[in-house]
Amino acid sequence: MTRLVCVFNELDLRTEASLRRFAPAAGLEIEWENTTGSLQDYANVLEKRWNKSEDLIVIEHDKEIYADTLPSLMMCGHLWCGYAYWVGVSPHTALAIGGFGVTKFSAEVQRLVKVSDFAGPYWHGIDRRFYDYLLENHNTVCHLHGQVTHHHVYPPRPPAVHKHVAWLRAQGLIGPSQAPAVSDPGLLPGSHRLSPIT
């Protein structure tokens, strides 16, 4: 048995559409959870569903899933699995591995780890705390299934940041950018701005 929850503060229309399209095909009912109430809402959502008897899939408000996303998670036998996605505005775009954006917590990992082990004082960094706890205490990391599209819009970095990063690269202090080009400043690879509704 598997539960599916979408946590959101501002739900992206592409996230909602992809869930409404693909969750029923996977035999899953979507549980919608607004996490704007407090800094602990994300941990509270997990705690409420951390029942140790069924797998839990979490999709965050700005991730677009595809036809094979949910079935691949449901069939996976690893303790913890998920999808990678691009984060951070250029020139600091990086591939997030082990983020909670699209992830499955097996019933077994729920028995090994308590939410209080990684909840922390606020939602920011909850996935990193889980990743570190699981690695340190159970020698396990997130099993990756591929990539999904992240539709978060970041404010573009000021020119001084771009200049500094270019200088660091010229000095050989950081490597060349590995992220694909984006269509618009502030967007992530694969994403695009929604047309205004008229």
N, C-alpha and C positions, 0 to 999 in steps of 0.2 A: 504494500500500500504506500502511496506517495501523496503528499500534500504540496500545493503550489501557492505561494504567497507573493504578491507584488507590493513592495514597499515604495512609497512615493511621498514627495512633498509637492512637486509640480509634475504631474504625469505627462510625459511626452506622448503626443497622439500616435506616433509610430510604434512606441512600446505597447500602448493599449491595443492598437489594431493587430499587432503581431500576436499578442497573447490571446485576444478574442478569436483569432483565426486558428492558431495552432494548439491551444490548450484542449479544446474539445476533441480534436483529432487524436490527441494523446490520452484521452480519457480522464482529463484532470479538470477540476473545478477551480476557478481562480478566487483566491481570498485577497481582497484589496485592503491595504493598511496604510492610512495616512500617518506619517511619522513627524509631523510638524509640531506636536504638542510639547515635547521636552527633549533634552539632550540624551535621555535614556530610552526614548521611544523605540529605537531600532533594537536594542537589547531586549526590551519588553516584548516586542513582536516575536523575537526568537524564543524567549523564555516561555511564552504562552503556547508555543508549538513544539517545544523541545521535549517530546513525550517518550523518546527512546524506543518506540515501537514501530515507527514508520519513517520513511525517508522524507526529507523536507527540501523542496526546491525553492530558492529565493531569486526573484528577478527584480532588479532595481528600476526606478522610474524612467530612466533614459537609455535603456538597452533594448535593441531590436533583436528579436529571436527569429529563427527560421524553421522550416518544416522538420528538420532532423534534430533540432536543439533539444527539445524535451525528451523525445524517445532515446537519444543517446545518453542523456543523464540517467534516465530511468533504468536503462539496461546495464549501467556501469556498476561493477562490484567493488570499486575502490572506496576507502573510508570517506574521502572528500574529493569532489571533482567539480569542474566548472569550465568556463570559457574565458579566454584572455580578451582584452579590449584596450584600445588606445586611450591614454589619459594625458592631461596637461597640455597647455597651450604651447604653440611653437615659440621659441626653439627648444622647449623642454618636453616635447611629446615623447612618451615612453609607453611600452606595452605592459599593462598591468597583468601580472600572473598571480593568481590566488586572491584576487579581489572578490567581493561578494556580489558583484553585478549580476552574474548568471552562475549560480552555484548550487550544488546538491550536498546536503549533509546526510550521510547515511544514518540509519537507526543505530548502527554500531558506533559511529563516532559520537553520537549523542550520549551513548552509555559511557564512553571514555572521558568525555569533556563536559563540564558544566558551563552554562552560559556565564556564570559569575567568574569563571577562570579567565575570560577574555573581554567581558563587557566594558570594563574601564569606566572612567567618569563621564564620558560623552561618546556620541556615535562616531565621530571622526577617528579613523584608525582602527575600528573594531575588527576589520578583516586582517589587518597587519598583526594585531595582537593574537588573533586566532591562529594565523599562519605560524607565528613564532612559538606559541604554546604547543601546537601540535608537533612541530619539528623538534622542539626541545624535549618534550615529554614522551612522544611516541614515535620519533624518528620518521615522520611522514609529512609529505607536502601535498599540495593540490595536484590531482591528476587532470591534465588538460585535454579538452576535446577539440579545440580549435579556437576560432575568434568569432565574436559578434560585433555589431556596430554600436558604438557609443555616441549618442546624440547630444551630449552636453555641450553647451556653448560657453566658452571661456572668454573673458575680456582679453583682447590682444595685448601682448607684452609691449612695453614702451621701447622706442628705438635704442635706448641706452643698453637694454638687456640684450637685444640682438647684436649690438656692437661688441659687448663684452663676451658673449658666447662665440662670436666669430674670432675674436682675439684669442680666447682659450683654445679654439680649434687650431688656429694658426701656430700656436706655441706647442701643439701636440699634447695639451693637457687633457683634452677630451676628444673622443673620436668624432667622425662625421655623423651627421644625423642619419638614423636608420628608419625614420618614419616616412611613409609615403607623403607626397605633396597633398595639400588640402585645397579645396575649391574656394575658400573664403577665410580671411583671418578670424581666429577664434574658434574655428571648427576643427573637428578631429578627422583623421583619414576615414573615408567612406561615408561621412555624414554630409548633409546639405541643409540649408535653412528651409524651413517650411514657408510656403507662400502665405501671405496674409489672407485671412478669411474675409471675403467681401460679401 
